[in-house]
Amino acid sequence: MESGNVMNVQSELSGIIDGSKSYMYEQLWKLCAGPLCDIPKLGEKVYYFPQGHIELVEASTREELNELQPNCDLPSKLQCRVIAIHLKVENNSDETYVEITLMPDTTQVVIPIENENQFRPIVNSFTKVLTASDTSAHGEFSVPCKHAIECLPPLDMSQSIPAQELIAIDLHGNQWRFKHSYRGTPQRHLLTTGWNAFTTSKKLVVGDVIVFTRGETGELRVGIR
């Protein structure tokens, strides 16, 4: 990775939907996770299945199932409430996953309830399936004009070759610098300098999906699905 193209600014962010991570992070995470990802809400009632959890632990650790059996007689399912949701991402693969904290349902516990009416800022976003040109060695990413206008900071079109530097933050908190220009024949929006370093670091190939989001304050985020 070229120095200067990525700056590690990972602060200790817990990734809880109830506010410890930014709304922009949450929106980018959901876009990277894809439309089939369905997670419960804070305070929602769910069922926890101990046997299923044990089998998953066995599969991931390769421990013998009988060694993981609890020493108490648990029911087949437990009704719980969701008290925390952590949106996370694997360091090496950028694969999204969720850590959910459950509390056995009881009237003696005060459960945080998500406010459905709280203010939600506007977030513009776009996704694009990477082509052979987007992942080639020459290091250019072509942004559809509609998406560039809606999601990227505006260019100064009075310049002979409109260009600007963009800084986008990924789910790890890393900053990526890209040169955004409007040029070519026919003219099109391109991300050039910095793009090759990004695709190389993320090991992107044809068919992967890139995700960009931009908030009301101009904060730009980038992720992969």
Salt bridges, closest charged atoms under 4 A:
GLU26 OE2 - LYS30 NZ 2.92
GLU26 OE1 - ARG120 NH1 3.73
ASP94 OD1 - HIS172 NE2 3.08
ASP94 OD2 - LYS202 NZ 3.06
GLU99 OE1 - LYS88 NZ 3.19
ASP105 OD2 - LYS45 NZ 3.89
ASP105 OD1 - ARG81 NE 3.25
GLU114 OE2 - ARG120 NH2 3.30
GLU116 OE2 - LYS41 NZ 3.17
ASP134 OD2 - LYS128 NZ 3.04
GLU140 OE2 - ARG183 NH2 2.95
GLU150 OE2 - LYS146 NZ 3.01
GLU165 OE1 - ARG177 NH1 2.84
ASP170 OD2 - LYS202 NZ 2.98
GLU219 OE2 - ARG221 NE 2.82
